[in-house]
Amino acid sequence: MKGKPKHLSLRIDEDLLRKFEYVAKYDDRSMNWYLLHLIKNEIVDFEEKHGEIPTVSDSKTE
């Protein structure tokens, strides 16, 4: 991870949260780790279909 991690607030239904917690624990992971894992996988899938997503750090090198 580059730089200091950022905080993200999430509003989520309690039942959905408990189910997500169950799935993360089933995989022996924290909910935070599991959510980051899911986000990273979605970004990889998106970039495979649509090309690389530019980031702020990419624009600083131009």
Backbone as CSV, one residue per row, in Angstrom:
resi,resn,N_x,N_y,N_z,CA_x,CA_y,CA_z,C_x,C_y,C_z
1,MET,0.851,-1.175,0.000,0.000,0.000,0.000,0.895,1.236,0.000
2,LYS,0.606,2.165,-0.906,1.392,3.385,-1.006,0.837,4.459,-0.079
3,GLY,1.721,5.102,0.670,1.294,6.182,1.543,0.474,5.707,2.718
4,LYS,-0.062,6.685,3.417,-0.878,6.399,4.599,-2.261,5.908,4.171
5,PRO,-2.745,4.810,4.760,-4.077,4.309,4.400,-5.157,5.342,4.699
6,LYS,-6.173,5.393,3.860,-7.298,6.316,4.032,-8.452,5.590,4.705
7,HIS,-9.299,6.345,5.350,-10.464,5.805,6.055,-11.685,5.924,5.147
8,LEU,-12.518,4.891,5.125,-13.755,4.900,4.358,-14.905,4.519,5.271
9,SER,-15.914,5.364,5.320,-17.098,5.076,6.118,-18.110,4.383,5.215
10,LEU,-18.797,3.381,5.761,-19.738,2.599,4.970,-21.043,2.430,5.735
11,ARG,-22.144,2.775,5.103,-23.451,2.521,5.695,-23.926,1.188,5.143
12,ILE,-24.296,0.271,6.026,-24.656,-1.070,5.600,-25.739,-1.631,6.521
13,ASP,-26.688,-2.321,5.937,-27.736,-2.979,6.688,-27.111,-3.997,7.644
14,GLU,-27.647,-4.096,8.853,-27.053,-4.974,9.865,-27.032,-6.444,9.434
15,ASP,-28.096,-6.915,8.806,-28.111,-8.314,8.350,-27.012,-8.565,7.317
16,LEU,-26.869,-7.635,6.379,-25.824,-7.773,5.363,-24.441,-7.739,6.001
17,LEU,-24.262,-6.866,6.988,-22.990,-6.782,7.702,-22.665,-8.100,8.408
18,ARG,-23.632,-8.681,9.077,-23.410,-9.954,9.788,-23.086,-11.081,8.821
19,LYS,-23.751,-11.096,7.668,-23.449,-12.117,6.666,-22.043,-11.928,6.102
20,PHE,-21.670,-10.672,5.871,-20.325,-10.386,5.374,-19.276,-10.803,6.409
21,GLU,-19.554,-10.506,7.667,-18.658,-10.920,8.752,-18.493,-12.445,8.756
22,TYR,-19.576,-13.157,8.570,-19.542,-14.622,8.538,-18.653,-15.124,7.396
23,VAL,-18.839,-14.536,6.206,-18.049,-14.953,5.047,-16.565,-14.669,5.277
24,ALA,-16.242,-13.505,5.818,-14.842,-13.157,6.087,-14.230,-14.121,7.100
25,LYS,-14.957,-14.395,8.170,-14.452,-15.324,9.188,-14.302,-16.727,8.628
26,TYR,-15.206,-17.135,7.754,-15.134,-18.454,7.128,-13.813,-18.604,6.372
27,ASP,-13.372,-17.493,5.761,-12.103,-17.476,5.032,-10.936,-17.125,5.963
28,ASP,-11.212,-17.073,7.278,-10.205,-16.761,8.299,-9.549,-15.398,8.053
29,ARG,-10.377,-14.422,7.698,-9.902,-13.065,7.418,-10.722,-12.060,8.208
30,SER,-10.158,-10.875,8.381,-10.928,-9.778,8.970,-11.851,-9.214,7.888
31,MET,-12.890,-8.517,8.328,-13.788,-7.896,7.351,-13.043,-6.846,6.544
32,ASN,-12.135,-6.109,7.164,-11.368,-5.099,6.450,-10.521,-5.735,5.353
33,TRP,-9.775,-6.789,5.697,-8.941,-7.460,4.710,-9.799,-8.007,3.573
34,TYR,-10.922,-8.624,3.933,-11.778,-9.247,2.932,-12.384,-8.202,2.001
35,LEU,-12.799,-7.067,2.539,-13.359,-6.003,1.711,-12.298,-5.455,0.756
36,LEU,-11.085,-5.227,1.248,-10.010,-4.769,0.370,-9.726,-5.795,-0.725
37,HIS,-9.753,-7.064,-0.378,-9.550,-8.140,-1.337,-10.616,-8.084,-2.438
38,LEU,-11.872,-7.914,-2.064,-12.955,-7.831,-3.037,-12.820,-6.604,-3.930
39,ILE,-12.478,-5.471,-3.339,-12.307,-4.239,-4.109,-11.183,-4.394,-5.121
40,LYS,-10.038,-4.930,-4.685,-8.909,-5.129,-5.594,-9.274,-6.050,-6.747
41,ASN,-10.005,-7.127,-6.468,-10.421,-8.046,-7.529,-11.346,-7.363,-8.534
42,GLU,-12.251,-6.523,-8.047,-13.160,-5.808,-8.944,-12.396,-4.832,-9.831
43,ILE,-11.378,-4.175,-9.276,-10.571,-3.246,-10.063,-9.788,-3.991,-11.137
44,VAL,-9.220,-5.132,-10.793,-8.498,-5.948,-11.782,-9.444,-6.345,-12.910
45,ASP,-10.630,-6.829,-12.569,-11.609,-7.219,-13.589,-11.989,-6.041,-14.478
46,PHE,-12.230,-4.882,-13.875,-12.593,-3.680,-14.627,-11.482,-3.302,-15.591
47,GLU,-10.238,-3.281,-15.088,-9.110,-2.872,-15.927,-8.852,-3.870,-17.058
48,GLU,-9.121,-5.136,-16.839,-8.970,-6.118,-17.914,-9.949,-5.831,-19.050
49,LYS,-11.135,-5.346,-18.718,-12.157,-5.060,-19.726,-12.007,-3.675,-20.347
50,HIS,-11.584,-2.682,-19.546,-11.638,-1.288,-19.981,-10.289,-0.570,-20.025
51,GLY,-9.230,-1.224,-19.646,-7.921,-0.583,-19.612,-7.590,-0.041,-18.240
52,GLU,-6.316,0.263,-18.065,-5.825,0.710,-16.762,-6.466,2.023,-16.338
53,ILE,-6.797,2.119,-15.080,-7.382,3.327,-14.506,-6.233,4.228,-14.044
54,PRO,-6.181,5.473,-14.547,-5.111,6.371,-14.086,-5.344,6.779,-12.631
55,THR,-4.265,6.989,-11.899,-4.352,7.435,-10.516,-3.689,8.786,-10.363
56,VAL,-3.877,9.402,-9.226,-3.266,10.705,-8.952,-1.755,10.610,-9.079
57,SER,-1.151,9.546,-8.559,0.301,9.404,-8.621,0.769,9.239,-10.054
58,ASP,-0.057,8.670,-10.953,0.309,8.548,-12.366,0.392,9.915,-13.024
59,SER,-0.523,10.812,-12.693,-0.543,12.131,-13.326,0.589,13.025,-12.853
60,LYS,1.165,12.754,-11.681,2.280,13.553,-11.169,3.568,13.295,-11.937
61,THR,3.686,12.125,-12.598,4.915,11.784,-13.304,4.920,12.320,-14.723
62,GLU,3.791,12.860,-15.193,3.722,13.380,-16.564,4.231,14.784,-16.661
